């Protein structure tokens, strides 16, 4: 039987469960509901078997937009397909109904024009409201995994579990079935794993070759585009150049099918986890001691800096600085710390020069003043300067800092 705990444990299955500081005006509510509907539609396992009536979140979003357009004395969308087309065609700040300013980066859309799949910002907006089904399942499964490892006093199994989610976002059915026998103790987590890896939907399938293709950089599956190309769902991958094709998975049943992490975990666990591993290695080069995912995931990295200070660090890769700011809550569990950092990839600060300002403007959550938003490179720079200031640093202070990569 599970015993009650005196201290709340945050298992960090996602960045946060909601954004209570996000403004509740009508435009914000409408946009959040629309994003939730788009995510809900994308999670239909087989669109070919879809039938009316629409699920409640979808119908509510359509009703809200129709009513708003009628009050504007403008033509409403005639159907859900037309509403979906608006989401792919119009930037969020130019949708044909009022939306809050400063919530989304300029020119961002809820749906990718090439793949007709929800963008990162769409999931960020949806997460700030009522959770779509896959997010609820994913959060519960992550919490269950942390609790099972805690009950058996097995931090090493939890570390192996997080490593799996980071390095293997795609598995064949045979690989998934064999995971409990890989010698890492994952048999304890067989049930949560079955909820986190689901069959790949047809939207990823190359119908000519009957294969799914993984990204050669990040290992997530590539999306076919409407023009016959391939694109990675992680927007930092296309920023590095042409698509790199990785492993191919057959759509037949020879290997038991193909499974992938559900999208919320790919976006908020796997992707930041890769960057956290990378950050840990960079910090260690300057004498920092780093523990990944301490206390069963209470936060991302516990760092003992070169001068002996304790840092709580989490990598946050959010396109919306406003939504990230509204979620500011330093960790309340895990190893104690002197400073708390949220580290964001360089690409976010380059794409949006006002990112830090928007984060601070919306940072009204509990403990927001104690939380420091920095670039990943900036955090490495702090460790570098601390090491250089020691009497005998013993570190390469005269060489350039290691450059932040993606993976």
C-alpha positions in Angstrom: 0.0 0.0 0.0 1.3 3.4 -0.9 2.1 5.6 2.1 1.3 9.3 2.3 4.2 11.6 1.9 5.0 14.7 4.0 6.7 16.5 1.1 5.0 16.8 -2.3 6.9 15.0 -5.0 7.0 16.5 -8.5 7.8 13.9 -11.0 8.0 16.3 -14.0 6.2 14.2 -16.6 5.5 17.5 -18.4 6.7 21.0 -17.9 3.6 22.0 -15.9 0.0 20.8 -15.5 -1.5 24.2 -16.3 -0.7 27.9 -16.6 -2.9 29.7 -14.0 -1.3 33.0 -14.8 -2.4 33.0 -18.4 -5.0 35.8 -18.9 -8.6 34.6 -19.0 -10.1 37.1 -21.5 -12.4 35.8 -24.2 -9.8 35.7 -26.9 -7.4 33.7 -24.8 -10.1 31.2 -23.9 -11.1 30.8 -27.5 -7.5 30.2 -28.7 -6.9 27.7 -25.9 -10.0 25.8 -26.7 -9.2 25.8 -30.4 -5.7 24.4 -29.8 -7.1 21.7 -27.5 -9.6 20.7 -30.3 -6.8 20.5 -32.9 -4.7 18.3 -30.6 -7.8 16.1 -29.9 -8.3 15.7 -33.7 -4.7 14.8 -34.2 -4.9 12.0 -31.6 -7.7 10.1 -33.5 -6.0 6.7 -34.0 -7.4 6.1 -37.5 -8.9 9.1 -39.2 -10.5 6.7 -41.8 -12.8 5.3 -39.2 -13.8 8.8 -37.8 -17.5 9.4 -37.5 -19.8 12.1 -36.2 -20.6 13.5 -33.7 -17.4 15.4 -32.9 -15.9 15.0 -29.5 -16.9 17.7 -27.0 -13.7 19.7 -27.1 -13.9 19.9 -31.0 -17.6 20.9 -31.0 -17.1 23.5 -28.3 -14.2 25.1 -30.2 -16.3 25.2 -33.4 -19.3 26.7 -31.5 -17.1 29.3 -29.8 -15.5 30.5 -33.1 -18.9 30.5 -34.9 -20.5 32.6 -32.1 -17.6 35.0 -32.1 -17.7 35.5 -35.9 -21.5 36.1 -35.8 -21.0 38.7 -33.1 -18.4 40.3 -35.4 -21.1 40.3 -38.1 -18.7 38.2 -40.2 -19.1 34.8 -41.9 -18.5 31.9 -39.5 -16.6 28.7 -40.5 -19.0 26.3 -42.2 -17.5 23.2 -40.7 -14.7 21.7 -38.6 -12.6 21.1 -41.8 -12.8 24.8 -42.7 -11.8 25.7 -39.2 -8.8 23.4 -39.4 -7.9 25.0 -42.7 -7.9 28.4 -41.0 -5.5 27.0 -38.4 -3.0 26.0 -41.1 -3.5 29.1 -43.3 -3.5 32.0 -40.8 -0.8 32.9 -38.3 -2.1 32.9 -34.7 -1.9 36.7 -34.5 -3.9 37.0 -37.8 -6.7 34.5 -37.3 -10.1 35.8 -38.4 -11.2 36.4 -34.8 -9.6 38.2 -31.8 -6.6 36.5 -30.2 -4.4 37.7 -27.3 -1.3 39.6 -28.3 2.2 38.4 -27.3 1.2 34.8 -26.6 2.7 33.2 -29.7 5.8 34.0 -31.6 5.3 36.1 -34.8 4.0 34.1 -37.8 3.4 30.9 -35.9 0.4 28.7 -36.7 -1.5 26.1 -34.8 -1.0 23.6 -37.7 2.0 23.1 -39.8 1.2 24.0 -43.4 3.3 21.1 -44.8 2.1 18.2 -42.6 -1.2 19.4 -41.3 0.0 18.3 -37.8 -0.2 20.4 -34.6 2.8 22.7 -34.1 4.8 23.0 -30.8 2.8 26.2 -29.9 -0.5 24.3 -30.4 0.5 21.8 -27.7 1.7 24.6 -25.5 -1.6 26.4 -25.8 -3.6 23.2 -25.3 -1.6 22.2 -22.2 -2.5 25.5 -20.5 -6.2 24.4 -20.5 -8.0 21.1 -20.2 -5.6 18.3 -21.0 -6.3 16.2 -24.1 -6.6 12.5 -23.5 -3.1 11.6 -24.4 -1.6 14.2 -22.1 -3.7 12.8 -19.2 -2.6 9.3 -19.9 1.0 10.3 -20.3 1.1 12.3 -17.1 -0.5 9.5 -15.1 1.9 6.9 -16.6 4.9 9.0 -15.7 3.7 9.5 -12.2 3.1 5.8 -11.8 6.6 5.0 -13.1 8.2 7.4 -10.6 6.1 6.0 -7.8 6.9 2.4 -8.6 10.6 3.1 -8.7 10.3 5.1 -5.4 8.4 2.2 -3.7 11.1 -0.3 -4.7 13.9 2.2 -3.8 15.3 1.9 -7.3 16.7 5.3 -8.5 18.8 3.4 -11.0 15.7 1.9 -12.7 14.2 5.4 -12.9 17.4 6.7 -14.5 17.2 3.8 -17.1 13.6 4.7 -17.7 14.3 8.3 -18.4 17.3 7.4 -20.5 15.0 5.1 -22.6 12.5 7.9 -23.2 15.3 10.3 -24.3 17.2 7.9 -26.6 14.5 5.6 -28.0 11.4 7.6 -28.9 10.5 4.9 -31.5 10.4 1.1 -31.0 9.2 -1.9 -32.9 6.6 -4.0 -31.2 9.3 -6.7 -30.6 11.7 -4.2 -29.0 8.9 -2.9 -26.7 8.0 -6.5 -25.7 11.7 -7.3 -24.9 12.4 -4.2 -22.8 11.5 -5.8 -19.5 14.1 -8.4 -20.2 17.0 -6.1 -21.0 18.7 -6.4 -17.6 18.0 -2.8 -16.5 15.0 -3.7 -14.2 12.4 -2.2 -16.5 10.0 -5.1 -15.9 8.8 -3.1 -12.9 7.6 -0.4 -15.4 6.0 -2.7 -18.0 2.5 -1.2 -17.4 3.5 2.5 -17.7 5.5 1.8 -20.8 2.5 0.3 -22.5 0.7 3.6 -22.0 3.6 5.7 -23.1 4.4 4.0 -26.4 1.4 3.7 -28.8 1.1 2.5 -32.5 2.3 5.0 -35.0 -0.6 6.7 -36.8 -1.0 6.6 -40.5 0.0 10.2 -40.8 3.7 9.1 -40.6 3.4 6.4 -43.3 5.1 6.5 -46.7 2.3 4.8 -48.6 4.6 3.9 -51.6 7.3 2.1 -49.6 5.0 1.1 -46.6 7.7 2.4 -44.2 8.2 5.0 -41.4 11.4 7.0 -41.5 13.2 8.3 -38.4 15.0 11.6 -38.3 18.8 11.0 -38.5 19.4 13.6 -35.8 16.8 13.1 -33.1 15.4 9.6 -33.9 11.7 10.8 -33.9 9.7 9.9 -36.9 9.6 12.2 -39.9 6.3 13.5 -41.2 5.5 13.3 -44.9 4.5 16.7 -46.3 1.7 17.5 -48.7 4.3 18.0 -51.4 5.9 14.5 -51.0 8.9 15.5 -48.8 9.7 14.7 -45.2 10.1 17.1 -42.2 11.0 16.6 -38.5 8.4 17.7 -35.9 11.2 19.1 -33.8 11.6 22.6 -35.2 15.2 22.8 -34.1 16.1 20.0 -36.5 15.1 21.8 -39.8 17.0 24.9 -38.4 20.2 22.8 -38.7 19.8 22.2 -42.5 18.3 19.6 -44.8 16.4 16.6 -43.4 18.6 13.6 -42.5 17.0 10.3 -43.0 17.6 7.7 -40.3 16.3 4.2 -39.5 13.4 2.9 -41.5 10.6 0.9 -39.9 8.4 -1.4 -41.8 4.6 -1.0 -41.5 4.0 -4.7 -41.7 3.8 -7.0 -38.7 7.1 -8.8 -39.0 8.5 -6.9 -36.1 5.2 -6.5 -34.3 4.4 -3.1 -35.7 6.0 0.3 -34.9 5.4 2.3 -31.7 6.4 5.8 -30.7 6.2 7.9 -27.5 3.0 9.9 -27.4 3.5 13.5 -28.5 3.4 15.2 -25.1 6.3 13.0 -23.9 8.3 13.5 -27.1 7.9 17.3 -26.7 8.3 17.7 -22.9 10.3 14.7 -21.8 12.4 13.3 -24.6 13.5 16.5 -26.3 14.4 18.5 -23.2 16.0 15.3 -21.8 18.5 15.2 -24.7 19.4 18.8 -24.1 19.8 18.1 -20.3 22.2 15.3 -21.0 24.2 17.5 -23.3 24.2 20.3 -20.7 25.4 18.0 -18.0 28.4 17.0 -20.1 29.2 20.7 -20.8 29.0 21.6 -17.1 31.2 18.7 -16.1 34.0 20.0 -18.4 34.3 23.0 -16.0 34.3 21.0 -12.8 30.7 20.9 -11.9 29.2 17.8 -10.4 25.9 16.9 -12.0 23.1 14.5 -11.2 20.4 14.0 -13.8 16.7 13.7 -12.8 17.3 13.6 -9.0 14.7 12.3 -6.6 12.8 10.5 -9.3 12.5 13.5 -11.6 11.8 16.3 -9.1 13.7 18.5 -11.5 16.1 18.1 -14.5 19.6 18.5 -13.1 21.1 19.0 -9.6 24.4 20.8 -10.1 27.2 21.4 -7.6 28.9 24.4 -9.2 32.7 24.7 -9.4 32.6 27.0 -6.3 30.3 24.6 -4.3 26.9 26.3 -4.9 23.9 24.0 -5.5 21.8 24.7 -8.5 18.4 23.3 -9.6 18.3 23.4 -13.4 15.6 22.5 -15.9 15.8 22.8 -19.7 12.7 24.5 -21.0 12.2 24.5 -24.7 9.0 26.5 -25.2 8.2 28.6 -28.3 5.9 30.9 -26.2 7.8 32.9 -23.6 4.5 34.2 -22.3 3.1 30.7 -21.5 6.4 29.6 -20.0 6.5 32.7 -17.8 2.9 32.1 -16.6 4.0 28.7 -15.4 6.9 29.8 -13.2 7.1 27.5 -10.2 10.5 26.5 -8.7 10.7 22.9 -7.6 9.5 22.2 -4.0 11.0 18.7 -3.8 14.3 17.1 -4.4 17.8 18.1 -3.3 17.9 21.6 -1.8 19.5 24.3 -3.9 20.9 27.9 -3.7 19.8 29.0 -7.1 17.1 27.8 -9.5 17.6 28.2 -13.3 15.4 27.5 -16.3 17.7 27.2 -19.3 16.4 27.7 -22.8 18.1 26.7 -26.1 20.0 29.4 -28.0 17.6 29.1 -30.9 14.6 30.4 -28.9 16.5 33.6 -27.9 17.7 34.1 -31.4 14.3 33.7 -33.0 12.6 36.0 -30.5 14.8 38.8 -29.2 12.1 39.8 -26.7 11.9 36.3 -25.2 13.3 37.2 -21.8 11.2 40.3 -21.5 8.0 38.4 -22.3 8.9 35.7 -19.8 9.3 38.3 -17.0 6.2 40.1 -18.0 4.1 37.0 -17.6 6.1 35.5 -14.7 3.4 36.0 -12.1 3.5 32.4 -10.7 4.5 31.5 -7.2 8.3 31.9 -6.7 8.8 33.6 -10.0 11.3 36.1 -8.5 13.5 33.3 -7.3 13.7 31.6 -10.7 16.3 32.7 -13.2 15.7 32.3 -16.9 19.0 31.9 -18.8 20.2 30.6 -22.1 21.9 27.2 -22.0 25.2 28.8 -23.2 24.8 31.4 -20.4 24.6 28.8 -17.8 27.7 27.1 -19.1 29.4 30.5 -19.0 28.6 30.9 -15.3 30.3 27.5 -14.6 33.3 28.5 -16.7 33.7 31.8 -14.9 33.4 30.1 -11.5 36.0 27.6 -12.4 38.4 30.3 -13.8 38.1 32.3 -10.5 39.4 29.4 -8.4 43.0 29.7 -7.2 44.0 26.6 -9.2 41.1 26.1 -11.7 42.8 23.3 -13.6 40.4 23.8 -16.5 40.8 25.1 -20.0 40.1 28.8 -19.2 41.9 30.1 -22.3 39.9 28.1 -24.8 36.4 28.8 -26.3 33.4 27.4 -24.5 32.1 24.2 -26.0 29.4 25.1 -28.5 25.9 24.1 -27.7 24.7 21.4 -30.1 21.2 20.0 -30.5 21.9 16.3 -29.6 
